[in-house]
């Protein structure tokens, strides 16, 4: 497990570092323009340029690699568990109290078992982030599937759809906005946990902030904090846009054209 997660983190960081910073910033800004609009794309582009100008680009890439790895693992585990809860009431009754406990415990508590099993470094930080960030994905997947109108499910049954077809072609597409809302929350929780993970040796912006606090470097800590905020805004806005329906995007685009 340690080797596999380390390999994924290093792969993401190496690939993103190999891309020139201006080109990567331009790509992200264009993606934001396509998903959200011109104003937010401009804000995201300027924010990322500020991070680059503050010389925290490498730390931001390292933090993103940790967040992306933790979020992917949380999503790959959380969505199937959410589907299982939606399909089985007994499973939901068992998992709900566990999720309540996971969301009630302080974030620092998750560092203890991670360090116990995997020592210090980025891997225990990622695994602690996975545990901390998984509940929203499970909950929102469960809620989204359960909120699919019963008449639509009955119509699928009338047309002879089996369980797999109903799930993949009816329930998951209709629950997409809820599922993406859970994914968005998981990503934000991963971001907060990755910063806390600097206490056990995780790399990235969290390590810079932790070092600044221990050495009373106020300016350096403030700059790294700004970089964390910008990264959070970028991830939040992009994932929110991915979860919106095409109709909502058209309405927003039309509103933007009317404003222009």
C-alpha positions in Angstrom: 0.0 0.0 0.0 2.8 2.4 0.9 4.7 1.8 -2.3 1.6 2.0 -4.5 0.3 5.3 -3.0 3.8 6.8 -3.1 4.1 5.9 -6.7 0.8 7.6 -7.6 1.8 10.8 -5.7 5.2 10.9 -7.3 3.8 10.2 -10.8 1.2 13.1 -10.6 3.8 15.5 -9.2 6.4 14.5 -11.8 4.0 14.9 -14.7 2.7 18.3 -13.5 6.1 19.6 -12.7 7.3 18.6 -16.2 4.7 21.0 -17.7 5.9 24.6 -17.8 4.0 26.6 -15.2 2.6 29.2 -17.6 1.3 26.5 -19.9 -0.4 24.6 -17.1 -1.9 27.8 -15.7 -3.3 28.7 -19.2 -4.7 25.2 -19.6 -6.5 25.4 -16.2 -7.8 28.9 -17.0 -9.2 27.7 -20.4 -10.8 24.7 -18.6 -12.4 27.1 -16.2 -13.6 29.3 -19.1 -15.2 26.3 -20.7 -16.9 25.1 -17.5 -17.7 28.3 -15.7 -17.2 31.5 -17.7 -14.8 34.3 -18.5 -14.8 36.1 -15.1 -14.0 33.0 -13.1 -11.4 31.9 -15.6 -9.7 35.3 -15.3 -9.8 35.1 -11.5 -8.4 31.5 -11.5 -5.7 32.5 -14.0 -4.6 35.5 -11.9 -4.7 33.5 -8.7 -2.4 30.8 -10.1 -0.1 33.4 -11.5 0.2 34.9 -8.1 1.1 31.5 -6.6 3.8 31.2 -9.3 5.1 34.7 -8.6 5.3 33.9 -4.9 7.6 30.9 -5.8 5.2 28.4 -4.2 4.4 26.6 -7.5 6.3 23.4 -6.7 4.7 23.2 -3.2 1.3 23.7 -4.8 1.9 20.9 -7.2 2.9 18.6 -4.3 -0.2 19.6 -2.4 -2.4 18.9 -5.5 -0.8 15.5 -5.9 -1.7 14.6 -2.3 -5.3 16.0 -2.6 -5.9 14.3 -6.0 -4.6 10.9 -4.7 -6.7 11.1 -1.5 -9.8 12.3 -3.3 -9.6 9.5 -6.0 -9.2 6.8 -3.3 -12.1 8.3 -1.3 -14.3 8.5 -4.4 -13.5 5.0 -5.5 -14.5 3.6 -2.1 -17.2 6.1 -1.2 -19.4 5.9 -4.3 -19.8 2.1 -4.3 -20.5 2.2 -0.6 -23.1 5.0 -1.2 -24.8 2.9 -3.9 -24.8 -0.1 -1.5 -26.5 2.0 1.2 -29.1 3.2 -1.3 -29.9 -0.3 -2.4 -30.0 -1.9 1.1 -31.7 -0.2 4.1 -29.9 -2.5 6.6 -26.5 -1.5 5.2 -27.5 2.1 5.5 -28.5 1.6 9.2 -25.1 0.1 9.9 -23.0 2.6 7.9 -24.7 5.8 9.0 -23.5 5.7 12.7 -20.0 4.9 11.4 -20.1 8.0 9.2 -21.4 10.1 12.1 -18.5 8.9 14.2 -16.0 9.6 11.3 -17.3 13.2 10.9 -17.4 13.8 14.7 -13.8 12.9 15.5 -11.3 15.7 15.4 -9.1 15.7 12.3 -5.9 15.2 14.3 -7.2 11.8 15.6 -6.9 10.2 12.1 -3.1 10.9 12.1 -2.6 8.5 15.0 -3.5 5.2 13.2 -1.9 6.4 10.0 1.4 7.0 11.7 1.1 3.8 13.6 0.8 1.7 10.4 2.8 3.7 7.9 5.2 5.9 9.8 5.7 9.5 8.8 5.6 11.1 5.3 3.1 11.7 2.6 1.4 8.3 2.5 0.0 8.4 6.1 -1.2 12.0 5.3 -3.1 10.7 2.3 -4.6 7.8 4.1 -5.8 10.0 7.0 -7.3 12.3 4.4 -9.1 9.4 2.8 -10.8 8.4 6.0 -11.6 12.0 6.9 -12.9 13.0 3.5 -14.9 9.8 2.5 -18.2 10.4 4.5 -19.7 13.2 2.3 -19.3 11.1 -0.9 -21.0 8.1 0.7 -23.8 10.2 2.1 -24.5 12.3 -1.0 -24.4 9.2 -3.3 -26.9 7.5 -1.0 -29.2 10.5 -0.9 -28.9 11.2 -4.6 -30.0 7.7 -5.6 -32.8 7.6 -3.1 -34.2 10.9 -4.4 -34.6 9.6 -7.9 -38.3 9.8 -8.6 -40.0 6.5 -8.2 -42.1 6.9 -11.4 -38.9 7.1 -13.4 -37.6 3.9 -11.9 -40.9 2.2 -12.5 -40.8 3.4 -16.1 -37.4 1.8 -16.5 -38.8 -1.4 -15.0 -41.7 -1.3 -17.5 -39.2 -1.1 -20.4 -37.5 -4.2 -19.1 -34.3 -2.6 -17.6 -32.3 -4.8 -15.3 -30.7 -3.6 -12.1 -27.4 -2.7 -13.7 -29.1 -0.7 -16.5 -31.3 1.1 -14.0 -28.3 2.1 -12.0 -26.0 3.1 -14.8 -28.5 4.6 -17.2 -31.2 6.1 -14.9 -30.3 6.5 -11.2 -26.6 7.6 -11.4 -27.2 10.2 -14.2 -30.1 11.7 -12.3 -28.1 11.6 -9.0 -25.1 13.2 -10.6 -25.5 16.7 -9.1 -25.8 15.2 -5.6 -22.8 12.9 -6.1 -20.7 15.7 -7.4 -21.6 17.8 -4.4 -20.3 15.0 -2.2 -17.2 14.7 -4.3 -16.7 18.5 -3.9 -17.0 18.3 -0.2 -14.5 15.3 -0.1 -12.0 17.3 -2.1 -12.3 20.3 0.3 -11.9 18.0 3.3 -8.9 16.4 1.6 -7.3 19.8 1.2 -7.8 20.7 4.9 -6.4 17.3 6.0 -3.4 17.5 3.7 -2.4 20.8 5.4 -2.8 19.1 8.8 -0.8 16.1 7.5 2.3 18.3 7.4 2.6 17.5 11.1 3.5 14.0 10.2 5.8 14.8 7.3 3.4 15.3 4.3 4.9 17.6 1.7 3.4 20.7 0.0 2.0 23.9 1.2 1.1 22.4 4.5 4.7 21.8 5.3 5.6 25.4 4.5 2.8 26.7 6.8 3.8 24.3 9.6 7.5 25.3 9.3 6.5 29.0 9.3 4.5 28.5 12.5 7.2 26.7 14.3 9.9 29.2 13.2 7.6 32.3 13.5 8.0 33.3 9.9 4.8 35.3 9.6 5.3 36.6 6.1 6.1 33.1 4.6 3.2 31.5 6.4 0.8 34.2 5.2 1.9 33.7 1.6 1.6 30.0 1.8 -1.9 30.5 3.3 -2.9 32.6 0.3 -1.7 29.8 -2.0 -3.9 27.3 -0.1 -6.9 29.6 -0.4 -6.4 30.0 -4.1 -6.0 26.2 -4.6 -9.2 25.6 -2.6 -11.1 28.1 -4.8 -9.8 26.5 -8.0 -10.7 23.0 -6.9 -14.1 24.1 -5.5 -15.3 26.1 -8.5 -14.1 23.5 -11.1 -15.8 20.5 -9.3 -19.0 22.5 -8.7 -19.1 23.3 -12.4 -18.6 19.7 -13.3 -21.6 18.7 -11.1 -24.0 21.2 -12.7 -26.5 20.1 -15.3 -26.2 21.3 -18.9 -29.4 23.3 -18.5 -28.0 25.3 -15.5 -24.8 25.9 -17.5 -26.8 27.2 -20.4 -28.8 29.5 -18.1 -25.6 30.9 -16.5 -24.0 31.4 -19.9 -27.2 33.2 -21.1 -27.1 35.4 -18.0 -23.5 36.3 -18.7 -24.3 37.3 -22.3 -27.2 39.4 -21.1 -24.8 41.1 -18.5 -22.3 41.7 -21.3 
